[in-house]
Amino acid sequence: MSRPALLVGLTLAVVACGGGENPPAGQPSSTPTPAAGSALTGAGATFPDPIYKRWFLEYNRKTGVQINYQSIGSGGGIKQFTEGTVDFGATDGPMKEDQLAAVQGNVLHIPTVMGAVVLTYNLAAAGPTQLKLDGPTIADIFLGKITKWNDRRLVAANPGVSLPNQDIIVVHRSDGSGTSYIFTDYLSKISPEWKTKVGNANSVNWPAGLGGKGNEGVTQQVKQSDGAIGYVELIYAISNQLSYAQVKNSTGAFIVPSLASVTAAAASATFAPDTDFRVSITDAPGADAYPISSFTWLLVKPDMADEAKGKSLKGFLDWMVTDEAQQMAAELHYAPLPAPVVALVKERINALKAAGKPIA
Amino acid sequence: MTEGLESTEVVSPVARLQGAATGDRIFRTLLTIAALAIPTLLGFLVYELWSGSRPAIAKFGTDFLTTSTWDPVADQFGALPLIFGTLLSSLIALVIAVPLSIGVAIFLTEFAPGPLRRPIGFIVELLAAIPSVVYGLWGIFFLIPLLRSSLFPFLRDTLGFLPLFQGTIYGNSMLAAGIILAIMIMPYIMSVTREVLASVPGSQREAALALGATRWEAAWTAVVPYARSGIVGAIILGLGRALGETMAVTMLIGNRHEIVASLFAPGYTMAAAIANEFTEASTDMHFAALAYVALVLFGVTVVVNALARLLIWKVSKGRASGGAGL
């Protein structure tokens, strides 16, 4: 009885030792750059991954500070941040109240860039004209209540476009995603029925349609089916030259989704001076604001235990809100933060502490 | 010869035997460790799934297996459409793949001219080495458009009186997933069946032919029944792969939590749901529900395998060959 158990134990011990020897060889220890401060690890949202990778690389070149980022998804980012296995998290949807409670409110949301969700469609009969959609219509399409392209509400919003008597094929994301979070956040604001029946989350119980995996999965199904409509990230739609719709904002204007109209959405949102930045900017009030826009956030601790790490992180955040870094975001089709938000973020960064002391 | 004997004189025979015994003991220990590693691993796996899914088991109990709502916002989860989708897509795959791959195997062992056997067998086996994401991409860009424009409308026009072939044709559907699974499991069933058929003694064929059977009759009445339990084993291997396949299925099945009679409608499988939702599961109950799904998938696999073993045992009862793996 005990002999096999012992053998297994020994095997595991051997394996464990073998595993333990590897990391020091493959990976530099946690303090590789003595002068510049400690290396940082972060994990979370996939949507801003390209710009984060770019920023971390550029910042490493400038200062020698190494920041490792794993794009494991917003849910995973919040989880790892809560468990303290990473120095900072990243998420596309702000932490909820119970998640805040799990870290005793010991978290700061720092907005980094903005994204937007666009409605992409494939309707040969409509020709090259960009379709116009308003919020309640979008909600009813995704609720499965509007099922034909020649529905009178669609016709009314699109004068001069010949909309066919054709079924609407609804396509949504099947994987949990920040894109779905932003989209359902918007629909919940616009449609009371959506709010009670479906709600707002990274993945929801979709009342209609097909699920595609990732932006590319949705795009494929929309591109291949005449009569399909789906939603993808703005960046993805721009770089893949998809046809997407104008959306009516809160002032009644139809807005073409673009970096400028997304930044306008953030600029028109009002922030309390003591805001925690967990602010939704969907359906923002500005006249030229694109209504399905959102921040993406880094999650940091207001007071980091490790002084060197705190210093590194603050250094990076200071640099991230400079024009130079925000301009890089625009190059990668992320909407940069508007000036008032940058000013507020700078205030928060300056209040960061490490080991109980303000960071010099 | 004598020189050789002289050179071994230095080591006494007793010492040599003792050395061998030590070697044997080390060898046996190593093998025991290897053999025990698998059950241990399995134990850890089940324990981890069970402990991860405990909140969901406590909240939903067996209702989880019989209800269909999957609402991460309201923390309400039921896995019936996933279980249904997993079983149905695998069933479609078997219905298509089994006759096809057994046919190929019989052809290769009994009928194919010598020079053709190796290349065809090699090509079919090559299919097994293709990663599933490649099948998924191929399915998206080639198979789906093809099915939507040809096979699906044909089925709807000819067999549309059956509920199975009614409704809107989206392309991404239960049937598309079943077809891609069929293509993926074919090489497994085919190569194992071919090996089994090839190992049937030549005397079986000769006896049948000597009695005046045609080649077809010889293959069907003498060779295939002899290899029956091996063929069932091959099918189980394919089924196991179909039940657990994730990537290609999620790319083609349409990912909808719903049970619909039509094969043209989108569906969902357990493995696909886990792959889709695990990374972004935001609440603890959502995590637990996905772990519960994993546990159920594990259970379904065990049950299906057990049933199949039972089938082999029944098929080969009274025979000396096969079925010993129970």
Interface residues (C-beta under 8 A of the other chain):
Chain A: P4 L7 V8 L10 T11 I72 G73 S74 G75 G76 I78 G93 K96 D167 I169 S174 D175 G176 S177 G178 V198 G199 N200 A201 N202 S203 V204 N205 W206 G209 L210 G211 G212 K213 G217 Q220 Q221 Q224 S225
Chain B: T29 T32 I33 L36 A37 T40 T69 W70 D71 P72 V73 A74 I140 F141 I144 P145 R148 T168 Y170 G171 N172 T250 M251 G254 N255 R256 H257 P266 Y268 A272 A275 N276 E277 T279 E280 A281 S282 H286
